[in-house]
Amino acid sequence: MAKFELKLPKMGESVAEATITSWLKEVGETIEMDEPIVEIATDKVDSEVPSEVDGVLVERFFNVDDVVQVGEVIAVIEIDGKDIPKEEEEADVEVKEEAVEQIEQSITIAKEVVTPVISNGDRFYSPLVKNIAKKEGITQEELDAIPGTGKDGRVTKNDILGYLENREGKTLGQNIVKQEAPIESKKEEKAKAAPKEIVISNGEDEIIEMSRMGKLIAHHMKESLQTSAHVQSFIEADVTNVWNWRNKIKNDFQKREGEKLTFTPIFMEVIAKSLRDYPMMNISVQGDSIIKKKDINLGMATALPDGNLIVPVIKNADQLNLVGMVKKVNDLANRARENKLNPDDVQEGTYTVTNVGSFGSIMGTPIINQPQVGILALGAIRKVPAVIETPEGDFIGIRYKMFLSHSYDHRVVNGALGGMFVKAVKDYLEAWEVNREI
């Protein structure tokens, strides 16, 4: 029998980790290829990780609520077949030996040596728990004595961290110059170092715990503000032609296509054209390099019933006609609200659009969706008095207008480019053909 290591798959360029939300298979259960094993969640979408082989689940390395890095082994499946070819095994051994040598060179060993902890008897310790124990100098006897709150009495991350908080005296781990910790250990270290916030309540206030997605969104919004130099440009567009054209054809369109024609697909078509005109808005920043994107993939910020937002992506938006755009927008929006999006639906966006007008706002200053460099907020369409210029002279008339709010990264997008791009969107909207056929 051979063993197959199931790893957390890559889920997009901006997704580096995921949270385990539920195990769908228990150790000892038979698994078929493509059968879901575990449910995971990222800041973008919830999904399942399927098995890549037929076999039996023999080991799980993480508990519910543990955070896993992309590429980490999350489970081991026993399969029928030959062992790993010897040349691959030898190559793997060489890599591991090299890694061990690098670690040994980076550590100054104290007078005493900590014996690595192991899983013994019926008690299983996850790699994360073992790493924390090793880093903090926790002995096997100490670890075995910690009460476990996990399934079957297993020691969880919170159990060992709680033990460390109450641990008395200076431990061996404090006398060792620690090696570079795994990513998860670093996060726990920061969490312990950070001062705990005190919740103040008068007894009548309601304290609401943020949802997992809410916490992740909050983290990424703060991170975006710290990463990009946000600048905004605002412009007002006369969308009277668009308004009148949509009202004229929307009923016939729905009868013919079976789809509701909203303003969003119209805006998406116009924005895709503008990105084609100004390709340096369709970029991302990586270190000191600018990545100019070949495809125009529009992110569409969508409100969820719980108040959170998700950004499904319209791939190759500039290649869709308006009928195709309507179908794509409606499909993504419906599946987003029903929590039926796939990981691929929220990946590879190159520019984002958010409709703040749907909540009554006339303008906004949206935060850039990293690693993109721009986001456009669409304000509410208002019926307003306006000056209308004609060959016979100017007069006051009723027009439908809206504000476009463009946030962009001033590290790589100057004011001229940011302003010209949003003006291109305005020009396309104002030049909308009232007799256009669809």
C-alpha positions in Angstrom: 0.0 0.0 0.0 1.2 3.5 -0.8 0.3 6.8 0.8 -0.9 10.0 -1.0 -0.5 13.4 0.6 -3.5 15.7 -0.1 -2.4 19.3 -0.1 -4.4 22.5 0.1 -4.8 23.6 -3.6 -4.0 27.0 -5.0 -7.1 29.1 -5.1 -6.0 32.3 -6.9 -3.0 34.7 -6.9 -4.2 36.7 -3.9 -5.3 33.7 -1.8 -2.5 32.3 0.4 -4.4 30.5 3.1 -7.8 29.0 4.1 -9.6 28.1 7.2 -10.8 24.5 7.8 -14.6 24.8 8.5 -15.7 21.2 8.4 -14.2 17.7 7.8 -16.6 15.6 5.6 -14.6 12.4 6.1 -13.4 10.6 9.2 -10.2 8.7 9.6 -10.7 5.2 8.4 -13.4 6.0 5.8 -13.2 5.0 2.2 -12.9 7.8 -0.3 -13.5 8.0 -4.0 -11.7 10.2 -6.5 -13.3 13.7 -6.7 -15.3 13.1 -3.5 -15.2 16.1 -1.1 -13.0 15.5 2.0 -13.0 18.9 3.8 -14.8 22.2 3.6 -12.6 25.3 3.6 -13.2 29.1 3.6 -11.2 32.0 2.4 -12.0 35.7 2.5 -13.4 35.3 -1.0 -15.5 32.1 -1.1 -16.3 28.9 0.7 -15.6 25.6 -1.1 -14.7 22.0 -0.8 -11.4 20.1 -1.4 -12.0 16.9 -3.3 -9.8 13.8 -3.2 -7.4 13.3 -6.1 -7.3 9.5 -5.6 -9.4 6.5 -4.5 -8.3 5.2 -1.1 -8.8 5.3 2.7 -8.3 8.4 4.8 -5.6 7.5 7.4 -4.6 10.8 8.8 -5.9 14.4 9.2 -3.4 17.1 10.1 -5.6 20.0 11.0 -8.7 20.7 13.2 -11.8 22.8 12.5 -10.9 26.5 12.6 -7.2 25.9 11.9 -5.7 28.1 9.2 -3.8 26.3 6.5 -1.3 27.7 4.0 -1.7 26.9 0.3 0.5 23.8 -0.5 0.4 22.4 3.0 -0.5 18.7 3.5 -3.9 18.5 5.1 -4.5 14.8 5.0 -3.0 11.4 4.1 -4.9 8.9 2.0 -3.8 5.2 1.7 -4.0 4.0 -1.8 -3.4 0.7 -3.7 -0.3 0.8 -5.9 3.5 0.9 -5.8 5.5 3.1 -3.5 7.0 6.3 -4.7 9.8 5.7 -7.3 13.1 5.5 -5.6 14.7 8.4 -7.6 11.8 10.7 -6.4 12.2 9.4 -2.8 16.0 10.1 -2.9 15.4 13.5 -4.3 12.9 14.2 -1.6 15.3 13.0 1.1 18.1 15.3 -0.3 15.7 18.3 -0.1 14.7 17.5 3.4 18.4 16.9 4.5 19.3 20.3 3.0 16.4 22.0 4.8 17.5 20.3 8.1 21.1 21.5 7.6 19.9 25.1 7.0 17.8 24.9 10.2 20.6 23.5 12.2 22.9 26.3 11.0 20.4 29.0 12.1 19.9 27.7 15.6 22.1 28.2 18.7 21.5 25.2 20.9 21.3 25.7 24.7 23.0 23.4 27.2 19.9 21.2 27.3 18.2 19.7 24.3 14.4 19.5 23.9 13.2 16.0 22.8 10.7 16.4 20.0 7.2 15.5 21.0 5.4 12.7 19.3 1.8 11.3 19.0 1.6 8.3 21.3 -1.0 5.8 22.2 -4.5 7.0 21.2 -3.5 10.6 21.4 -2.8 12.4 18.2 -1.0 15.8 18.0 -1.3 17.9 14.8 1.8 19.3 13.1 0.7 22.8 14.3 0.6 21.6 18.0 3.9 19.9 17.6 5.5 23.0 16.1 4.2 25.2 19.0 5.4 22.6 21.5 8.9 22.5 19.9 9.2 26.2 19.7 8.1 26.8 23.3 10.2 24.0 24.7 7.2 21.9 25.9 8.2 18.4 26.9 6.4 15.2 26.0 5.2 14.9 29.7 3.8 18.4 29.7 2.0 18.0 26.4 0.5 14.6 27.4 -0.9 16.3 30.6 -2.7 19.1 28.7 -6.5 18.6 28.7 -7.7 18.4 25.1 -11.0 20.0 24.0 -10.8 18.7 20.4 -12.5 15.6 19.0 -11.6 12.5 20.9 -9.8 14.6 23.5 -7.2 15.9 21.1 -5.1 19.0 22.0 -6.1 21.9 19.8 -4.2 25.1 19.0 -6.2 27.0 21.6 -5.6 24.3 24.3 -1.8 24.6 24.0 -1.9 28.4 23.7 -4.0 28.5 26.8 -1.6 26.3 28.6 1.3 28.6 27.6 -0.5 31.6 29.0 -0.9 30.0 32.4 2.5 28.4 32.4 4.7 29.4 35.3 8.5 29.9 35.4 11.0 30.2 32.6 11.0 27.4 30.2 13.7 25.8 28.2 12.2 27.3 25.1 13.0 30.8 26.4 16.7 29.8 26.6 16.9 28.8 22.9 17.6 31.1 20.0 14.5 30.1 18.0 14.6 29.0 14.4 12.5 30.8 11.8 9.0 29.7 12.8 6.4 28.3 10.4 3.9 30.9 9.2 1.2 29.6 11.5 3.5 29.8 14.5 4.4 33.4 13.6 0.8 34.3 13.5 0.2 32.8 17.0 3.3 34.6 18.3 1.9 38.0 17.0 -1.5 37.2 18.5 0.0 36.5 21.9 2.1 39.6 21.7 -0.8 41.9 20.8 -2.6 43.5 23.7 -6.1 42.1 24.2 -8.8 44.6 23.6 -11.2 45.2 26.5 -14.9 45.2 25.6 -16.7 47.8 27.5 -20.5 47.4 27.9 -23.0 49.0 30.3 -24.9 45.8 30.6 -27.6 46.8 28.1 -25.5 46.9 25.0 -25.4 44.0 22.6 -22.0 42.5 21.9 -21.9 40.9 18.4 -19.0 38.7 17.4 -17.7 39.5 13.9 -18.3 36.7 11.4 -15.3 34.8 9.9 -15.8 36.6 6.6 -16.3 39.9 8.3 -12.9 39.5 10.1 -11.1 38.6 6.9 -12.7 41.5 5.0 -11.7 43.9 7.7 -8.1 42.6 7.6 -7.8 43.0 3.8 -9.4 46.5 3.8 -6.9 47.7 6.3 -4.1 45.9 4.5 -5.1 47.6 1.2 -5.0 51.1 2.8 -1.6 50.4 4.1 -0.4 49.1 0.8 -1.7 51.5 -1.8 -1.6 55.3 -1.9 -5.3 55.9 -2.5 -6.4 58.9 -4.6 -9.9 59.6 -5.8 -11.3 61.4 -8.9 -15.0 62.2 -9.3 -16.9 63.0 -12.5 -20.6 63.5 -13.2 -22.1 61.7 -16.2 -25.4 62.4 -18.0 -27.0 59.0 -18.5 -30.3 60.2 -19.9 -29.8 58.2 -23.1 -29.0 55.0 -21.2 -32.0 55.5 -19.0 -34.5 56.0 -21.8 -33.0 53.2 -23.9 -33.2 50.7 -21.1 -36.8 51.6 -20.3 -37.7 51.3 -23.9 -36.4 47.7 -24.4 -36.2 46.1 -21.0 -39.6 44.3 -21.3 -39.0 42.9 -24.8 -35.5 41.9 -23.7 -36.8 39.9 -20.8 -39.4 38.1 -22.9 -36.8 37.3 -25.6 -33.8 36.3 -23.4 -35.5 35.3 -20.2 -33.1 37.7 -18.3 -33.7 40.9 -16.5 -31.8 43.9 -18.0 -30.3 46.0 -15.2 -28.0 49.0 -15.5 -25.0 46.9 -14.3 -24.2 45.0 -17.6 -24.4 48.4 -19.5 -21.9 49.9 -17.1 -19.7 46.8 -17.3 -19.6 46.9 -21.1 -18.6 50.6 -21.0 -15.9 50.1 -18.3 -14.4 47.2 -20.3 -14.1 49.4 -23.3 -12.4 52.1 -21.3 -9.9 49.6 -19.9 -9.1 48.6 -23.4 -8.5 52.3 -24.2 -6.3 52.8 -21.1 -4.5 49.4 -20.5 -2.3 50.9 -17.8 -5.3 50.9 -15.5 -5.5 47.1 -16.1 -2.3 46.3 -14.1 -1.1 45.1 -10.8 2.0 45.8 -8.7 4.4 43.1 -7.5 7.3 44.5 -5.6 9.0 47.1 -7.8 7.5 45.6 -11.0 4.3 46.4 -12.8 2.3 43.5 -14.3 0.3 44.6 -17.4 -2.6 42.2 -17.6 -3.5 40.7 -21.0 -7.1 39.9 -20.1 -9.7 42.3 -18.8 -11.4 40.6 -15.9 -14.0 42.8 -14.1 -14.7 42.2 -10.5 -18.3 42.9 -9.5 -18.8 43.7 -5.8 -22.0 42.0 -4.7 -23.8 42.5 -1.4 -24.7 39.3 0.5 -27.8 38.8 2.7 -25.6 38.8 5.8 -24.3 42.3 5.0 -20.9 41.1 3.8 -19.5 41.6 0.2 -18.0 39.2 -2.3 -16.5 40.0 -5.7 -17.2 37.5 -8.4 -15.2 38.1 -11.6 -16.4 38.5 -15.2 -13.6 36.9 -17.2 -12.6 38.5 -20.6 -15.4 41.1 -20.1 -14.3 43.1 -23.2 -15.1 40.1 -25.4 -18.7 39.8 -24.4 -21.6 41.4 -26.3 -24.3 43.0 -24.2 -26.5 39.9 -24.1 -23.6 37.8 -23.0 -22.8 40.4 -20.3 -26.3 40.4 -19.0 -26.4 36.6 -18.6 -23.0 36.6 -17.0 -23.8 39.4 -14.5 -27.1 37.9 -13.5 -25.6 34.4 -13.1 -22.8 35.5 -10.9 -25.0 37.8 -8.8 -27.6 35.1 -8.2 -25.0 32.4 -7.3 -23.2 34.9 -5.0 -26.4 35.5 -3.0 -27.1 31.8 -2.8 -23.6 31.0 -1.7 -23.0 28.8 -4.8 -19.9 30.5 -6.2 -16.9 28.3 -7.1 -13.3 29.3 -6.2 -12.7 30.1 -9.9 -15.5 32.6 -9.9 -13.7 35.0 -7.6 -10.1 34.7 -9.0 -8.0 36.7 -11.4 -9.9 40.0 -11.3 -7.9 42.9 -12.9 -10.3 45.8 -12.0 -13.3 46.1 -9.7 -16.6 47.9 -10.0 -19.0 48.6 -7.0 -22.5 50.0 -7.3 -22.9 52.2 -4.2 -26.0 53.7 -5.9 -28.0 50.6 -5.2 -28.0 51.7 -1.5 -28.9 55.3 -2.3 -25.4 56.8 -2.2 -24.6 59.4 -4.8 -20.8 58.8 -4.6 -18.2 57.0 -2.6 -14.5 56.4 -2.0 -14.1 52.6 -2.4 -11.0 50.8 -1.2 -8.9 49.1 -3.9 -9.2 45.3 -4.2 -5.5 44.2 -4.0 -3.4 43.5 -6.0 -5.4 45.7 -8.5 -4.8 49.4 -8.8 -8.3 50.8 -9.4 -11.9 50.5 -8.4 -14.9 52.5 -9.7 -17.9 53.3 -7.6 -21.2 53.9 -9.5 -23.5 56.4 -7.7 -27.3 56.6 -7.7 -28.9 57.8 -10.9 -30.8 61.0 -10.1 -33.3 63.1 -12.0 -31.9 66.7 -11.8 -32.3 70.1 -13.5 -29.4 70.7 -15.8 -28.2 73.2 -18.4 -28.7 71.8 -21.9 -26.6 73.3 -24.8 -28.2 73.5 -28.2 -27.4 75.4 -31.5 -30.3 77.7 -30.6 -28.9 78.4 -27.2 -28.9 77.0 -23.7 -31.9 76.1 -21.7 -32.8 74.2 -18.4 -34.1 70.7 -18.7 -34.6 67.5 -16.7 -31.8 65.0 -17.1 -30.7 61.7 -15.5 -27.3 62.1 -14.0 -24.9 60.1 -11.8 -21.4 60.5 -10.2 -18.6 58.1 -11.0 -16.0 57.8 -8.1 -12.7 56.4 -9.2 -10.2 55.3 -6.5 -6.7 54.4 -7.8 -3.2 53.6 -6.6 -1.1 56.7 -6.8 2.1 54.7 -6.6 1.7 53.7 -10.2 -1.4 55.7 -11.5 -1.0 59.4 -11.8 -3.8 61.9 -11.7 -3.9 62.4 -15.5 -4.4 58.6 -16.2 -6.9 58.2 -13.3 -8.9 61.2 -14.6 -8.8 60.3 -18.3 -9.9 56.8 -17.6 -13.0 57.8 -15.7 -13.8 60.5 -18.3 -13.7 57.8 -20.9 -16.4 55.9 -19.0 -18.4 59.1 -18.8 -18.0 59.8 -22.6 -19.1 56.3 -23.6 -22.2 56.6 -21.4 -23.2 60.0 -22.7 -22.7 58.8 -26.3 -25.0 55.8 -25.8 -27.1 55.3 -29.0 -30.8 55.6 -28.2 -31.8 53.5 -31.2 -29.3 50.7 -30.5 -30.5 47.2 -31.2 -29.7 44.3 -29.1 
